[in-house]
Amino acid sequence: MKRTDIATRSRQVLGAVLTSDPRTALRGAAVVAALSLAAILLGAPVEVRVLALVALLVIPAWAAAALILGNTPGSSATRDIETRFDGLERPLRVLLPALFTLIILLETVLALGPLGFQLTTSTIGLALFAVSAALLALVAIRIRRSPRKPESRAVPDVPWRRVGRTALVSIALTALCVGALIGALAMQTTQPERYVNTILTGPDTAIAGQLAVAPGSPVDIEWTSYSYGFLFPALPPDVSATIGGISPTDPRLVTTPPTAPFDTNTNARSAQVGTVSFLAPNEPGRYRVAIDIVIAQTPDTVGVGPTSLVLYLSVAP
């Protein structure tokens, strides 16, 4: 085949794609959306799921832009491809899909939390598919109501210089986005954040921050610490307690060996339970109880600060 024939056929194919029937484009978008959702739900490789999420973002953005502009590329209501992008319509057709992509992603993610859904690839994919289905349905209704001219137009003559500039700009923007993503990943620290979260676990009244006991009666307070980014060392922590700013007489401090995390849906690495027992003051009143817990210093706990618990003890006969 001659070089001139290849150029002519390529330009005809490109023109046919750019002026494709809107119904065909709509069916293709629906098929791509369904396949993308299936890839996400079936646990396809990470690369495939990323492409599927991108498709589920682009499809509703294209549909929303088509609804706003009042027509779709290739419909009988559009002008010739040479004049279709004149004036303000050209930047609108370029910017609106990108703007709607950001809006759809942001609103979808923000809506899942209040509705009680966890932010996972499956839930985000299902939400994006629902948005895509709704917008594609609206586009289908508009296309069905718009008159369709029976005559067919000749394939327009697409200037290769314009196509080359568009392809070059697209490649440059893609390379810029990929470079920015790689740079952001390279700047992320590989050292996970290390900290401790300590909560009151007993008795039930202590969890609310209030305890009521008789003068001189025994008091038992239990807490649970969760470690994030590191494992609790085998050495026990240094625990101190004060009642009204004064250390109790003969307090009994007990901490269990570290265990695997329990009763939590977070990414805690380990857990440790502690108990402090002491006698309540003999004088009635309301006392501030403070419990300070300092993790044993090891190479894994460098930089992990102490944690404190505060509650109030009401002593009354």
C-alpha positions in Angstrom: 0.0 0.0 0.0 1.3 3.4 -0.9 2.2 6.0 1.7 -0.4 8.4 0.3 -3.1 5.7 0.6 -2.1 5.0 4.2 -2.4 8.7 5.1 -5.7 9.0 3.3 -7.2 5.9 5.1 -5.8 7.1 8.5 -7.5 10.5 8.1 -10.8 8.8 7.1 -10.7 6.6 10.2 -9.9 9.6 12.4 -12.7 11.6 10.9 -15.1 8.8 11.4 -14.2 8.5 15.1 -14.5 12.2 15.6 -17.9 12.3 13.9 -19.2 9.0 15.2 -22.9 8.4 15.9 -23.8 9.6 19.4 -25.9 6.4 20.0 -22.8 4.3 19.2 -20.7 6.4 21.6 -23.3 6.0 24.3 -23.5 2.2 23.9 -19.7 2.1 24.0 -19.5 4.2 27.1 -22.1 1.9 28.8 -20.2 -1.2 27.9 -16.9 0.3 29.2 -18.5 1.3 32.4 -19.9 -2.2 33.0 -16.6 -3.8 32.2 -14.8 -1.4 34.5 -17.1 -2.2 37.4 -16.7 -5.9 36.8 -12.9 -5.6 36.9 -13.1 -3.7 40.2 -15.5 -6.1 41.9 -13.7 -9.2 40.6 -10.4 -8.0 42.1 -8.4 -7.5 38.9 -4.7 -6.5 39.1 -4.0 -3.0 40.6 -3.1 -1.6 37.2 -6.4 -2.7 35.7 -8.4 -1.4 38.6 -6.8 2.0 38.4 -7.7 2.2 34.7 -11.2 1.0 35.5 -11.6 3.8 38.1 -10.3 6.3 35.5 -12.9 5.1 33.0 -15.6 5.4 35.6 -14.6 9.0 36.2 -14.2 10.0 32.5 -17.6 8.5 31.4 -19.8 10.5 33.7 -17.7 13.6 33.2 -18.2 13.3 29.4 -21.9 12.7 29.9 -22.3 15.7 32.2 -20.4 17.9 29.7 -22.6 16.7 26.9 -25.8 17.6 28.9 -24.5 21.0 29.7 -23.4 21.9 26.2 -26.7 20.6 24.8 -25.3 18.2 22.2 -22.8 15.4 21.9 -19.9 15.0 19.4 -21.1 13.6 16.2 -24.8 14.4 16.6 -26.8 16.1 13.9 -27.0 19.3 16.0 -23.3 19.9 16.0 -21.5 21.9 13.4 -18.7 20.9 11.1 -15.6 19.7 12.9 -13.6 22.6 11.5 -15.9 25.2 13.2 -17.2 23.1 16.1 -14.4 24.3 18.4 -14.5 28.0 17.4 -15.2 30.7 20.0 -15.9 29.6 23.5 -17.1 26.1 22.7 -13.7 24.7 22.2 -12.3 25.6 25.6 -15.6 24.5 27.2 -15.4 21.1 25.6 -11.9 20.7 26.9 -12.3 22.1 30.4 -15.8 20.9 31.3 -15.0 17.2 31.3 -11.9 17.8 33.5 -13.9 20.0 35.9 -16.7 17.5 36.1 -14.1 14.7 36.8 -12.9 16.5 39.9 -16.4 17.4 41.0 -17.7 13.8 40.6 -14.8 12.3 42.4 -14.9 14.7 45.3 -18.7 14.5 45.8 -18.7 10.7 45.5 -16.0 10.3 48.2 -17.6 12.9 50.5 -21.0 11.2 50.2 -19.8 7.7 51.0 -18.7 8.6 54.6 -22.0 10.1 55.9 -23.9 7.2 54.2 -22.0 4.7 56.4 -19.8 3.2 53.6 -16.1 2.6 54.0 -13.8 4.1 51.4 -12.7 1.1 49.4 -12.1 0.5 45.8 -15.3 -1.5 45.5 -17.6 1.1 47.1 -16.0 4.0 45.1 -16.4 2.0 41.9 -20.0 1.2 42.7 -20.8 4.8 43.5 -19.1 6.0 40.3 -20.9 3.4 38.2 -24.3 4.6 39.7 -23.4 8.2 38.7 -22.3 7.0 35.3 -25.6 5.1 34.8 -27.7 8.0 35.8 -25.9 10.5 33.5 -25.8 8.1 30.6 -29.5 7.6 31.0 -30.1 11.3 30.8 -27.9 11.6 27.7 -29.8 8.7 26.1 -33.1 10.5 26.7 -31.8 13.6 25.1 -30.4 11.8 22.1 -33.7 9.9 21.7 -35.7 13.1 21.7 -33.4 15.0 19.3 -34.2 14.6 15.6 -31.9 12.5 13.6 -31.1 13.5 10.0 -31.1 10.6 7.6 -28.5 12.1 5.3 -24.9 11.3 6.0 -22.1 13.8 5.8 -18.9 13.3 4.0 -15.9 12.7 6.2 -14.4 16.1 6.9 -10.9 16.9 6.0 -9.0 17.0 9.3 -5.8 19.1 9.2 -2.9 16.9 10.5 -1.1 20.0 11.9 -4.0 20.6 14.3 -4.2 16.9 15.2 -0.4 16.8 15.8 -0.6 19.8 18.1 -3.5 18.3 20.1 -1.6 15.0 20.4 1.5 16.8 21.5 -0.3 18.8 24.2 -2.1 15.7 25.4 1.2 13.8 25.7 2.9 16.7 27.5 0.0 17.0 30.0 0.0 13.3 30.6 3.8 13.3 31.1 3.5 16.2 33.5 0.8 14.5 35.6 2.8 11.2 35.7 5.9 13.1 36.7 4.1 15.0 39.4 2.7 11.7 40.7 6.1 10.0 40.7 7.6 13.1 42.5 4.9 13.0 45.1 5.5 9.4 45.8 9.2 9.9 46.0 8.8 12.7 48.6 6.7 10.5 50.8 8.6 9.3 53.9 9.0 5.5 54.2 9.1 5.8 58.0 5.5 5.2 59.3 4.2 7.6 61.9 4.6 6.1 65.4 2.2 7.0 68.2 0.1 5.5 71.1 -3.6 5.8 71.6 -4.8 5.1 75.2 -8.4 4.8 76.2 -10.2 4.1 79.5 -11.8 0.6 79.5 -13.0 0.1 83.1 -15.0 0.4 85.1 -18.0 1.6 83.0 -18.4 4.8 84.9 -14.7 5.6 84.4 -15.1 5.5 80.6 -17.3 8.6 80.9 -14.6 10.3 82.9 -16.5 10.2 86.3 -16.1 7.9 89.3 -18.0 8.0 92.6 -16.8 6.1 95.6 -16.9 6.2 99.4 -14.1 7.6 101.4 -11.2 5.2 101.8 -12.7 2.6 99.5 -10.6 0.8 96.8 -10.5 2.2 93.3 -9.6 0.2 90.2 -9.1 1.9 86.9 -8.3 0.0 83.7 -7.0 1.3 80.4 -5.9 -0.1 77.0 -3.1 1.3 74.9 -2.8 0.7 71.1 0.4 1.2 69.2 0.6 2.5 65.7 3.6 2.2 63.5 5.5 0.0 66.0 5.1 -2.9 68.4 5.0 -2.4 72.1 8.3 -3.5 73.7 8.4 -6.4 76.2 9.6 -4.1 78.9 6.7 -2.7 81.0 5.9 1.0 80.7 6.5 3.5 83.4 3.2 4.4 84.9 2.4 7.1 87.5 -0.8 8.3 89.0 -1.9 11.3 91.0 -5.1 12.2 92.9 -5.7 15.9 93.3 -2.0 16.4 92.4 -0.8 14.0 95.1 0.5 10.5 94.6 -1.8 7.9 96.3 -0.4 5.8 99.1 0.8 2.3 98.0 -0.7 2.3 94.5 -0.8 -1.0 92.7 0.2 -0.8 89.0 -0.2 -3.8 86.7 0.4 -4.0 82.9 -0.1 -7.1 80.8 2.4 -8.2 78.1 1.8 -6.8 74.7 -0.7 -8.7 72.5 -2.1 -8.4 69.0 -4.7 -5.6 68.7 -8.3 -6.5 69.5 -11.7 -4.8 69.4 -10.5 -2.3 66.8 -10.9 -1.8 63.1 -7.9 0.5 62.8 -4.4 -0.4 61.7 -3.0 -0.7 65.2 0.0 -3.0 65.5 -0.3 -4.2 69.1 -2.2 -3.6 72.3 -1.5 -3.5 76.1 -3.8 -3.5 79.1 -3.0 -1.7 82.3 -4.6 -1.3 85.7 -4.0 1.0 88.6 -5.5 0.3 92.1 -5.4 2.7 95.1 -7.5 3.8 98.1 -9.8 6.8 97.7 -9.0 9.8 99.9 -10.7 9.9 103.3 -11.9 13.5 102.8 -15.0 14.0 100.7 -14.7 16.1 97.6 -14.0 16.0 93.9 -10.5 15.0 92.9 -8.7 15.1 89.5 -7.1 11.7 88.7 -4.2 11.8 86.2 -2.5 8.6 84.9 0.7 9.1 82.9 2.1 6.2 80.8 5.6 6.4 79.4 6.6 3.6 76.9 10.0 1.9 77.6 12.7 3.4 75.4 13.9 1.0 72.7 15.1 1.7 69.1 11.5 1.1 67.9 10.0 3.6 70.4 12.3 6.5 69.8 10.2 9.6 69.4 7.0 8.1 70.8 5.8 10.4 73.6 4.0 9.6 76.8 0.2 9.4 77.0 -2.1 10.6 79.8 -5.5 9.8 81.0 -7.6 12.2 83.1 -10.8 11.6 85.0 -12.6 12.9 88.1 -13.2 11.0 91.3 -16.1 12.0 93.5 -15.6 11.0 97.1 -18.8 11.1 99.2 -20.0 9.1 102.2 
